[in-house]
Amino acid sequence: MDLYTRGTLHSMVWLSSVCQAALSVTRPVRESGAPAALIAGTVLLAVAQGVCSVPLVPRALKSYMGHGPVGRRLPALAAVLLLANTAGLLGLGAYAGPGVFPELPLALTAAAAPCTTFLVLVAPWWASSMVVTVVAAGAGGGVALAGGSGGFALGTALGMCVTCCFVAISVRLSAWCLDVTAKLRDAQGVKTRLAVAEERLRFGRDMHDVLGRNLAVIALKSELAVELAQRGKPTALDQMTEVQHLARASQQEIREVVRGYREADLATELLGAQGVLRAAGIECAVQGDGGGLPAPVRSALGWAVREAATNVLRHGDPQRCAIRLETSPDGVRLTVENDGAAPGDAVAASGGSGLHGLRERLAAVGGSLEAGPSGDGLFHLTAAVPLPMPRNAGPSSPER
């Protein structure tokens, strides 16, 4: 698209320059008695307009697409070349006469095309329209002074206006298509970078959620095994065996996270949280199992149970924990309450990375999370997720 647009604009400029140069050396002009210097100068001015447009058109495209200004020197030079070229053509028309040189309006229009090409890209519509109108009126007046009739001069002005408007519309549409294509390309790059960033966030969140509880349990059981070993009790071997199993399970979960297949099952997480908390000496009561919930909701609440159990193990000195799962026709609510909340739990509830990732998981299914101390050393974590209405459900009509 970029090559096509730039090639079209440059071809349009050079085609008009070549056309005007060819019309300036036709037989009626050569046999009109016009000085050879005037003919050669008009041809050179046409070529100069094409040469000036080579760097000017790309700069105008960049300015239209918002990538930098054009500057003042090249547009000023292009304006001077246009005026000089128009004056040269009117001089040739005066020598040959409009009746002998009927191609004069076409030559004047071709001379104005290169300047119009870049003007519509750097100036607003109203400004470029005014400039084109003034140039066309000036050319019509010059044709009248060169001996053309009023109708011929009016036709020249109108023809220049119509042709320049057609050139302006074509150039503007081509530049607009190029700008849209460039924006689509940039949007594709942004989309790619966002996908990479989202994958990094998912990986970091899953690593925190997966390893947080397992590492806490491993540390807890390792401390317990050390105390049992110091007392000479053989149950220390059982504790280290469980640590080994947890380490292997963590390795498998890390592989699943890397592959993107890691999902949390609500029933499994409820049983796991109860077992882990009881192993840590914390009394844990679980109410509800979440059966019949949609898979995305079960997965999100499973992560909530895992994160809540991890926070209970890490923060404060809890002795009791209650996990309640309440399901209603319009939503499901998970509540985790534990005692022994530390004073710093208020800060953890608002700025913890685990709770931040959990809020993102719940937001993906339209849910919300509230966490924080509720007084008397208690800490509450509540996750609420709305449930979609069944398709066959609807408002029941009242009986008559």
Secondary structure, 3 states (H helix, E strand, C coil): CHHHHHHHHHHHHHHHHHHHHHHCCCHHHHCCCCCHHHHHHHHHHHHHHHHHHHHHHHHHHHHHCCCCCCCCHHHHHHHHHHHHHHHHHHHHHHHHCCCCCCCHHHHHHHHHHHHHHHHHHHCCHHHHHHHHHHHHHHHHHHHHHCCCCHHHHHHHHHHHHHHHHHHHHHHHHHHHHHHHHHHHHHHHHHHHHHHHHHHHHHHHHHHHHHHHHHHHHHHHHHHHHHHHHHCCCCHHHHHHHHHHHHHHHHHHHHHHHHHCCCCCCHHHHHHHHHHHHHHCCCEEEEECCCCCCCHHHHHHHHHHHHHHHHHHHHCCCCCEEEEEEEEECCEEEEEEEECCCCCCHHHHHHHCHHHHHHHHHHHHCCCEEEEEEEECCEEEEEEEEECCCCCCCCCCCCCC
